[in-house]
Amino acid sequence: TVDVKDEDEKKQVMSGILALQLHAGPPMRVQFKDIRIKELK
């Protein structure tokens, strides 16, 4: 679980593409399931 909070208003992007990133390293298994995006108001 990762929580990220971006408070730099000058660089915030309110629309576009969301990507899930993996970093280089030893072979690994990665799975994503039931990803939800919630609009914060």
mmCIF file as Biopython writes it, N, C-alpha, C and O atoms, coordinates in Angstrom:
data_model
#
loop_
_atom_site.group_PDB
_atom_site.id
_atom_site.type_symbol
_atom_site.label_atom_id
_atom_site.label_alt_id
_atom_site.label_comp_id
_atom_site.label_asym_id
_atom_site.label_entity_id
_atom_site.label_seq_id
_atom_site.pdbx_PDB_ins_code
_atom_site.Cartn_x
_atom_site.Cartn_y
_atom_site.Cartn_z
_atom_site.occupancy
_atom_site.B_iso_or_equiv
_atom_site.auth_seq_id
_atom_site.auth_asym_id
_atom_site.pdbx_PDB_model_num
ATOM 1   N N  . THR A ? 1  ? 0.849   -1.184  0.000   1.0 0.0 1  A 1 
ATOM 2   C CA . THR A ? 1  ? 0.000   0.000   0.000   1.0 0.0 1  A 1 
ATOM 3   C C  . THR A ? 1  ? 0.882   1.230   0.000   1.0 0.0 1  A 1 
ATOM 4   O O  . THR A ? 1  ? 1.855   1.317   0.748   1.0 0.0 1  A 1 
ATOM 5   N N  . VAL A ? 2  ? 0.526   2.184   -0.854  1.0 0.0 2  A 1 
ATOM 6   C CA . VAL A ? 2  ? 1.285   3.429   -0.936  1.0 0.0 2  A 1 
ATOM 7   C C  . VAL A ? 2  ? 0.311   4.591   -0.918  1.0 0.0 2  A 1 
ATOM 8   O O  . VAL A ? 2  ? -0.681  4.586   -1.647  1.0 0.0 2  A 1 
ATOM 9   N N  . ASP A ? 3  ? 0.587   5.581   -0.094  1.0 0.0 3  A 1 
ATOM 10  C CA . ASP A ? 3  ? -0.194  6.814   -0.076  1.0 0.0 3  A 1 
ATOM 11  C C  . ASP A ? 3  ? 0.692   7.937   -0.580  1.0 0.0 3  A 1 
ATOM 12  O O  . ASP A ? 3  ? 1.804   8.121   -0.085  1.0 0.0 3  A 1 
ATOM 13  N N  . VAL A ? 4  ? 0.211   8.688   -1.558  1.0 0.0 4  A 1 
ATOM 14  C CA . VAL A ? 4  ? 0.981   9.790   -2.127  1.0 0.0 4  A 1 
ATOM 15  C C  . VAL A ? 4  ? 0.140   11.052  -2.075  1.0 0.0 4  A 1 
ATOM 16  O O  . VAL A ? 4  ? -1.043  11.033  -2.415  1.0 0.0 4  A 1 
ATOM 17  N N  . LYS A ? 5  ? 0.750   12.145  -1.651  1.0 0.0 5  A 1 
ATOM 18  C CA . LYS A ? 5  ? 0.052   13.430  -1.607  1.0 0.0 5  A 1 
ATOM 19  C C  . LYS A ? 5  ? 0.926   14.462  -2.308  1.0 0.0 5  A 1 
ATOM 20  O O  . LYS A ? 5  ? 2.035   14.749  -1.858  1.0 0.0 5  A 1 
ATOM 21  N N  . ASP A ? 6  ? 0.433   15.016  -3.400  1.0 0.0 6  A 1 
ATOM 22  C CA . ASP A ? 6  ? 1.174   16.013  -4.178  1.0 0.0 6  A 1 
ATOM 23  C C  . ASP A ? 6  ? 0.649   17.395  -3.823  1.0 0.0 6  A 1 
ATOM 24  O O  . ASP A ? 6  ? -0.484  17.737  -4.159  1.0 0.0 6  A 1 
ATOM 25  N N  . GLU A ? 7  ? 1.468   18.187  -3.146  1.0 0.0 7  A 1 
ATOM 26  C CA . GLU A ? 7  ? 1.038   19.517  -2.711  1.0 0.0 7  A 1 
ATOM 27  C C  . GLU A ? 7  ? 1.631   20.639  -3.557  1.0 0.0 7  A 1 
ATOM 28  O O  . GLU A ? 7  ? 1.438   21.812  -3.237  1.0 0.0 7  A 1 
ATOM 29  N N  . ASP A ? 8  ? 2.341   20.309  -4.620  1.0 0.0 8  A 1 
ATOM 30  C CA . ASP A ? 8  ? 2.936   21.327  -5.495  1.0 0.0 8  A 1 
ATOM 31  C C  . ASP A ? 8  ? 1.895   21.748  -6.531  1.0 0.0 8  A 1 
ATOM 32  O O  . ASP A ? 8  ? 1.810   21.152  -7.605  1.0 0.0 8  A 1 
ATOM 33  N N  . GLU A ? 9  ? 1.105   22.769  -6.212  1.0 0.0 9  A 1 
ATOM 34  C CA . GLU A ? 9  ? -0.006  23.176  -7.074  1.0 0.0 9  A 1 
ATOM 35  C C  . GLU A ? 9  ? 0.441   23.617  -8.463  1.0 0.0 9  A 1 
ATOM 36  O O  . GLU A ? 9  ? -0.325  23.484  -9.418  1.0 0.0 9  A 1 
ATOM 37  N N  . LYS A ? 10 ? 1.648   24.134  -8.603  1.0 0.0 10 A 1 
ATOM 38  C CA . LYS A ? 10 ? 2.129   24.591  -9.909  1.0 0.0 10 A 1 
ATOM 39  C C  . LYS A ? 10 ? 2.350   23.424  -10.868 1.0 0.0 10 A 1 
ATOM 40  O O  . LYS A ? 10 ? 2.269   23.602  -12.084 1.0 0.0 10 A 1 
ATOM 41  N N  . LYS A ? 11 ? 2.627   22.242  -10.340 1.0 0.0 11 A 1 
ATOM 42  C CA . LYS A ? 11 ? 2.923   21.085  -11.188 1.0 0.0 11 A 1 
ATOM 43  C C  . LYS A ? 11 ? 1.805   20.041  -11.191 1.0 0.0 11 A 1 
ATOM 44  O O  . LYS A ? 11 ? 1.921   19.019  -11.868 1.0 0.0 11 A 1 
ATOM 45  N N  . GLN A ? 12 ? 0.737   20.283  -10.453 1.0 0.0 12 A 1 
ATOM 46  C CA . GLN A ? 12 ? -0.356  19.313  -10.412 1.0 0.0 12 A 1 
ATOM 47  C C  . GLN A ? 12 ? -1.062  19.238  -11.759 1.0 0.0 12 A 1 
ATOM 48  O O  . GLN A ? 12 ? -1.280  20.255  -12.418 1.0 0.0 12 A 1 
ATOM 49  N N  . VAL A ? 13 ? -1.408  18.044  -12.150 1.0 0.0 13 A 1 
ATOM 50  C CA . VAL A ? 13 ? -2.159  17.814  -13.378 1.0 0.0 13 A 1 
ATOM 51  C C  . VAL A ? 13 ? -3.501  17.218  -12.971 1.0 0.0 13 A 1 
ATOM 52  O O  . VAL A ? 13 ? -3.549  16.215  -12.259 1.0 0.0 13 A 1 
ATOM 53  N N  . MET A ? 14 ? -4.581  17.832  -13.420 1.0 0.0 14 A 1 
ATOM 54  C CA . MET A ? 14 ? -5.907  17.407  -12.991 1.0 0.0 14 A 1 
ATOM 55  C C  . MET A ? 14 ? -6.587  16.454  -13.980 1.0 0.0 14 A 1 
ATOM 56  O O  . MET A ? 14 ? -7.689  15.976  -13.712 1.0 0.0 14 A 1 
ATOM 57  N N  . SER A ? 15 ? -5.947  16.176  -15.110 1.0 0.0 15 A 1 
ATOM 58  C CA . SER A ? 15 ? -6.497  15.213  -16.056 1.0 0.0 15 A 1 
ATOM 59  C C  . SER A ? 15 ? -5.346  14.583  -16.824 1.0 0.0 15 A 1 
ATOM 60  O O  . SER A ? 15 ? -4.237  15.116  -16.848 1.0 0.0 15 A 1 
ATOM 61  N N  . GLY A ? 16 ? -5.615  13.456  -17.442 1.0 0.0 16 A 1 
ATOM 62  C CA . GLY A ? 16 ? -4.584  12.814  -18.242 1.0 0.0 16 A 1 
ATOM 63  C C  . GLY A ? 16 ? -4.511  11.326  -17.978 1.0 0.0 16 A 1 
ATOM 64  O O  . GLY A ? 16 ? -5.511  10.697  -17.631 1.0 0.0 16 A 1 
ATOM 65  N N  . ILE A ? 17 ? -3.333  10.772  -18.142 1.0 0.0 17 A 1 
ATOM 66  C CA . ILE A ? 17 ? -3.105  9.334   -18.057 1.0 0.0 17 A 1 
ATOM 67  C C  . ILE A ? 17 ? -2.530  8.982   -16.692 1.0 0.0 17 A 1 
ATOM 68  O O  . ILE A ? 17 ? -1.675  9.693   -16.164 1.0 0.0 17 A 1 
ATOM 69  N N  . LEU A ? 18 ? -3.003  7.895   -16.138 1.0 0.0 18 A 1 
ATOM 70  C CA . LEU A ? 18 ? -2.459  7.360   -14.895 1.0 0.0 18 A 1 
ATOM 71  C C  . LEU A ? 18 ? -1.679  6.102   -15.252 1.0 0.0 18 A 1 
ATOM 72  O O  . LEU A ? 18 ? -2.208  5.215   -15.921 1.0 0.0 18 A 1 
ATOM 73  N N  . ALA A ? 19 ? -0.436  6.016   -14.816 1.0 0.0 19 A 1 
ATOM 74  C CA . ALA A ? 19 ? 0.393   4.854   -15.128 1.0 0.0 19 A 1 
ATOM 75  C C  . ALA A ? 19 ? 0.852   4.178   -13.847 1.0 0.0 19 A 1 
ATOM 76  O O  . ALA A ? 19 ? 1.122   4.847   -12.850 1.0 0.0 19 A 1 
ATOM 77  N N  . LEU A ? 20 ? 0.940   2.872   -13.870 1.0 0.0 20 A 1 
ATOM 78  C CA . LEU A ? 20 ? 1.483   2.098   -12.761 1.0 0.0 20 A 1 
ATOM 79  C C  . LEU A ? 20 ? 2.892   1.694   -13.172 1.0 0.0 20 A 1 
ATOM 80  O O  . LEU A ? 20 ? 3.073   0.992   -14.167 1.0 0.0 20 A 1 
ATOM 81  N N  . GLN A ? 21 ? 3.886   2.131   -12.413 1.0 0.0 21 A 1 
ATOM 82  C CA . GLN A ? 21 ? 5.283   2.007   -12.815 1.0 0.0 21 A 1 
ATOM 83  C C  . GLN A ? 21 ? 5.995   0.923   -12.011 1.0 0.0 21 A 1 
ATOM 84  O O  . GLN A ? 21 ? 5.800   0.793   -10.803 1.0 0.0 21 A 1 
ATOM 85  N N  . LEU A ? 22 ? 6.820   0.152   -12.707 1.0 0.0 22 A 1 
ATOM 86  C CA . LEU A ? 22 ? 7.682   -0.841  -12.076 1.0 0.0 22 A 1 
ATOM 87  C C  . LEU A ? 22 ? 9.124   -0.435  -12.318 1.0 0.0 22 A 1 
ATOM 88  O O  . LEU A ? 22 ? 9.455   0.088   -13.382 1.0 0.0 22 A 1 
ATOM 89  N N  . HIS A ? 23 ? 9.974   -0.671  -11.349 1.0 0.0 23 A 1 
ATOM 90  C CA . HIS A ? 23 ? 11.382  -0.313  -11.483 1.0 0.0 23 A 1 
ATOM 91  C C  . HIS A ? 23 ? 12.215  -1.551  -11.804 1.0 0.0 23 A 1 
ATOM 92  O O  . HIS A ? 23 ? 11.807  -2.681  -11.535 1.0 0.0 23 A 1 
ATOM 93  N N  . ALA A ? 24 ? 13.374  -1.315  -12.377 1.0 0.0 24 A 1 
ATOM 94  C CA . ALA A ? 24 ? 14.271  -2.413  -12.745 1.0 0.0 24 A 1 
ATOM 95  C C  . ALA A ? 24 ? 14.717  -3.162  -11.497 1.0 0.0 24 A 1 
ATOM 96  O O  . ALA A ? 24 ? 14.777  -2.597  -10.405 1.0 0.0 24 A 1 
ATOM 97  N N  . GLY A ? 25 ? 15.018  -4.403  -11.669 1.0 0.0 25 A 1 
ATOM 98  C CA . GLY A ? 25 ? 15.477  -5.221  -10.557 1.0 0.0 25 A 1 
ATOM 99  C C  . GLY A ? 25 ? 15.382  -6.681  -10.923 1.0 0.0 25 A 1 
ATOM 100 O O  . GLY A ? 25 ? 15.238  -7.031  -12.094 1.0 0.0 25 A 1 
ATOM 101 N N  . PRO A ? 26 ? 15.463  -7.527  -9.926  1.0 0.0 26 A 1 
ATOM 102 C CA . PRO A ? 26 ? 15.372  -8.959  -10.210 1.0 0.0 26 A 1 
ATOM 103 C C  . PRO A ? 26 ? 13.985  -9.311  -10.733 1.0 0.0 26 A 1 
ATOM 104 O O  . PRO A ? 26 ? 13.036  -8.551  -10.541 1.0 0.0 26 A 1 
ATOM 105 N N  . PRO A ? 27 ? 13.862  -10.462 -11.394 1.0 0.0 27 A 1 
ATOM 106 C CA . PRO A ? 27 ? 12.549  -10.872 -11.890 1.0 0.0 27 A 1 
ATOM 107 C C  . PRO A ? 27 ? 11.522  -10.872 -10.759 1.0 0.0 27 A 1 
ATOM 108 O O  . PRO A ? 27 ? 11.815  -11.286 -9.638  1.0 0.0 27 A 1 
ATOM 109 N N  . MET A ? 28 ? 10.330  -10.406 -11.068 1.0 0.0 28 A 1 
ATOM 110 C CA . MET A ? 28 ? 9.287   -10.326 -10.046 1.0 0.0 28 A 1 
ATOM 111 C C  . MET A ? 28 ? 7.928   -10.552 -10.679 1.0 0.0 28 A 1 
ATOM 112 O O  . MET A ? 28 ? 7.770   -10.456 -11.896 1.0 0.0 28 A 1 
ATOM 113 N N  . ARG A ? 29 ? 6.978   -10.846 -9.863  1.0 0.0 29 A 1 
ATOM 114 C CA . ARG A ? 29 ? 5.600   -10.999 -10.312 1.0 0.0 29 A 1 
ATOM 115 C C  . ARG A ? 29 ? 4.804   -9.825  -9.748  1.0 0.0 29 A 1 
ATOM 116 O O  . ARG A ? 29 ? 4.844   -9.548  -8.549  1.0 0.0 29 A 1 
ATOM 117 N N  . VAL A ? 30 ? 4.091   -9.150  -10.622 1.0 0.0 30 A 1 
ATOM 118 C CA . VAL A ? 30 ? 3.299   -7.998  -10.206 1.0 0.0 30 A 1 
ATOM 119 C C  . VAL A ? 30 ? 1.875   -8.199  -10.694 1.0 0.0 30 A 1 
ATOM 120 O O  . VAL A ? 30 ? 1.652   -8.573  -11.845 1.0 0.0 30 A 1 
ATOM 121 N N  . GLN A ? 31 ? 0.921   -7.952  -9.821  1.0 0.0 31 A 1 
ATOM 122 C CA . GLN A ? 31 ? -0.487  -8.089  -10.179 1.0 0.0 31 A 1 
ATOM 123 C C  . GLN A ? 31 ? -1.244  -6.861  -9.683  1.0 0.0 31 A 1 
ATOM 124 O O  . GLN A ? 31 ? -0.934  -6.309  -8.627  1.0 0.0 31 A 1 
ATOM 125 N N  . PHE A ? 32 ? -2.231  -6.447  -10.452 1.0 0.0 32 A 1 
ATOM 126 C CA . PHE A ? 32 ? -3.112  -5.360  -10.053 1.0 0.0 32 A 1 
ATOM 127 C C  . PHE A ? 32 ? -4.532  -5.899  -10.125 1.0 0.0 32 A 1 
ATOM 128 O O  . PHE A ? 32 ? -4.886  -6.593  -11.078 1.0 0.0 32 A 1 
ATOM 129 N N  . LYS A ? 33 ? -5.339  -5.586  -9.134  1.0 0.0 33 A 1 
ATOM 130 C CA . LYS A ? 33 ? -6.714  -6.078  -9.114  1.0 0.0 33 A 1 
ATOM 131 C C  . LYS A ? 33 ? -7.612  -5.029  -8.472  1.0 0.0 33 A 1 
ATOM 132 O O  . LYS A ? 33 ? -7.263  -4.420  -7.461  1.0 0.0 33 A 1 
ATOM 133 N N  . ASP A ? 34 ? -8.758  -4.836  -9.074  1.0 0.0 34 A 1 
ATOM 134 C CA . ASP A ? 34 ? -9.785  -3.956  -8.506  1.0 0.0 34 A 1 
ATOM 135 C C  . ASP A ? 34 ? -9.248  -2.565  -8.171  1.0 0.0 34 A 1 
ATOM 136 O O  . ASP A ? 34 ? -9.466  -2.058  -7.071  1.0 0.0 34 A 1 
ATOM 137 N N  . ILE A ? 35 ? -8.559  -1.963  -9.108  1.0 0.0 35 A 1 
ATOM 138 C CA . ILE A ? 35 ? -8.034  -0.610  -8.902  1.0 0.0 35 A 1 
ATOM 139 C C  . ILE A ? 35 ? -9.189  0.372   -9.016  1.0 0.0 35 A 1 
ATOM 140 O O  . ILE A ? 35 ? -9.989  0.303   -9.949  1.0 0.0 35 A 1 
ATOM 141 N N  . ARG A ? 36 ? -9.268  1.281   -8.061  1.0 0.0 36 A 1 
ATOM 142 C CA . ARG A ? 36 ? -10.327 2.295   -8.072  1.0 0.0 36 A 1 
ATOM 143 C C  . ARG A ? 36 ? -9.698  3.679   -8.024  1.0 0.0 36 A 1 
ATOM 144 O O  . ARG A ? 36 ? -8.685  3.898   -7.360  1.0 0.0 36 A 1 
ATOM 145 N N  . ILE A ? 37 ? -10.313 4.593   -8.732  1.0 0.0 37 A 1 
ATOM 146 C CA . ILE A ? 37 ? -9.870  5.986   -8.709  1.0 0.0 37 A 1 
ATOM 147 C C  . ILE A ? 37 ? -11.012 6.808   -8.143  1.0 0.0 37 A 1 
ATOM 148 O O  . ILE A ? 37 ? -12.143 6.736   -8.623  1.0 0.0 37 A 1 
ATOM 149 N N  . LYS A ? 38 ? -10.707 7.588   -7.120  1.0 0.0 38 A 1 
ATOM 150 C CA . LYS A ? 38 ? -11.735 8.391   -6.457  1.0 0.0 38 A 1 
ATOM 151 C C  . LYS A ? 38 ? -11.433 9.865   -6.669  1.0 0.0 38 A 1 
ATOM 152 O O  . LYS A ? 38 ? -10.330 10.330  -6.381  1.0 0.0 38 A 1 
ATOM 153 N N  . GLU A ? 39 ? -12.416 10.594  -7.173  1.0 0.0 39 A 1 
ATOM 154 C CA . GLU A ? 39 ? -12.259 12.030  -7.355  1.0 0.0 39 A 1 
ATOM 155 C C  . GLU A ? 39 ? -12.358 12.705  -5.994  1.0 0.0 39 A 1 
ATOM 156 O O  . GLU A ? 39 ? -13.329 12.515  -5.262  1.0 0.0 39 A 1 
ATOM 157 N N  . LEU A ? 40 ? -11.346 13.494  -5.666  1.0 0.0 40 A 1 
ATOM 158 C CA . LEU A ? 40 ? -11.339 14.231  -4.408  1.0 0.0 40 A 1 
ATOM 159 C C  . LEU A ? 40 ? -11.883 15.618  -4.643  1.0 0.0 40 A 1 
ATOM 160 O O  . LEU A ? 40 ? -11.495 16.289  -5.599  1.0 0.0 40 A 1 
ATOM 161 N N  . LYS A ? 41 ? -12.775 16.052  -3.785  1.0 0.0 41 A 1 
ATOM 162 C CA . LYS A ? 41 ? -13.377 17.375  -3.942  1.0 0.0 41 A 1 
ATOM 163 C C  . LYS A ? 41 ? -13.057 18.249  -2.759  1.0 0.0 41 A 1 
ATOM 164 O O  . LYS A ? 41 ? -13.480 19.404  -2.712  1.0 0.0 41 A 1 
#
